[in-house]
Amino acid sequence: MEMTARMLEMTPGIRMRSDRALLACIDACFECAQVCTLCANACLQERMVAMLRQCIRLNLDCADVCDATGRVLSRVGPHGTRMARTMVEACAIACEECARECEQHADVHEHCRLCAEACRRCERACRALLAS
């Protein structure tokens, strides 16, 4: 997060005091993308892989949406864009759906519990950015 903040501080037009929601969302997106990818990989190593198909699919979809959203937000200017807003909305939805699925497996698979937490954090960060 520190390096992202430093880079954003150097971007003309970005005022970090007022753009903390942007920074938090970018970092949450990239963290969630990584955690979802790791969760999908862990699910593939489980004995009952067939029961985790939907979880794996949502993990991979969420990872792709979060990664793309983080990348778009990293390029957005001080006033944002309609496309960036739409991406953040889609990211919040992807995180909500993935978290809901992972929560169903969280009592058995620790990686799903951790993934659900990362998805909920990212969902909250997306919604906070949309509200700012």
N, C-alpha and C positions, 0 to 999 in steps of 0.2 A: 504494500500500500504506500509505503514511503516513496518509492521510486515513481510510482504513478502520480502521486501528489506533486512531486518535484517537477515532473514533466508537464503536468497541467499548469503549474505556476508559471512556466516559461511560455505558455501558449497565449499569444495576444488575445485580449478580450475575455479571458477566463479569470474570474476573481474567486480564489479558493474559499474565501470566507462565505461567499454566497453559493458556491458550487460544490459544497461538501456532499450533497445528495448525489451529484454526478460521480464524484470520486467513489463513494460507497457503492454505487450501483455497478460501476465498471469492475471494481474489485470483487464484488459478490458474484457477478456474472462469470468471471474467469475462474473463481474458486468453485462455483457450482458446476461449470463445464468439466473441470478436472475430477471433482468428486463423483459426478454422474458417470463419467467414463470408467473410473475405478470401480464403481459399484456394478456397472454392467459386466466388467471383466470378472469381478468376484462372483457375480451370479452365474456366469458361465462355468465357474469351477465347482459349483454346488452339485450335489448328487441328483437333486430333483429339478434339473434345468427346465424341463417342460413346464413346470408349475410357475417358473419365473419368466416365461417368454414376454408377457406384457410388461413386466418390470424392466426387462432388458431393453425392449423397444422404447419405452418411455424414457429410460435413462439416456439412451443414445440420441433420441429426438431432443430431449432437454439439453443435453451437452452441446449439440449443434446450434440450437437456438441461443443458448447462453453465450457461446463463443462468438457467434455472429453479432449478437447484441453488444457485447463488450467491445468488439472491434469497431462497430459503427459509432458507439458512444465515444470511443477514443478519438474519433475524427470529427465529432460534432463541434460546431462553433458555439459562441456564447448564447445564441438565441435558439439553438436546437433546430430541428427540422421535423416536418410532418412524418417523414419516413422513420426517423429515430424514435419518435413518440410511438408509432405503430409497432416498431420492433420491441420497445420496452413493454408495451401492452401484451404482445405475444409472448414475451419472455415470462412475464408474471403468470400467464395462463399455463405455459409449459411447466413452470416450476410448481405451480399448484397441483397440476395433474400428476406429475412425477412424485411429488411429496405424498400425495394421497395414496398412490400405489405402493410406494416404499413403506409407508406407515403400516400397511397391511401385513408386511413381512418383518417388521422391526423387532417383534418379540422373538423371532427365530434367527434372524440374520442381522448381526451388528452393523455390517456394512450398509444395509438398507436403513437402519436407524440413523446412522451418520449422514447418509445421502438425503434422507427426508429433512434433517436439520439444515443442511446446506441449501436445499431447495426452498425451504421456508424463509431462510435468511435472504436469499436472492429475491424471492417474491416480495418480501417486505421492502427491500431496497428499491425494487422496481416501482412499487406503489408509492413509496416516499418520493422518488424522483418525479413521478407523474403528478404528484400533488404539489410539488415545489414550483 
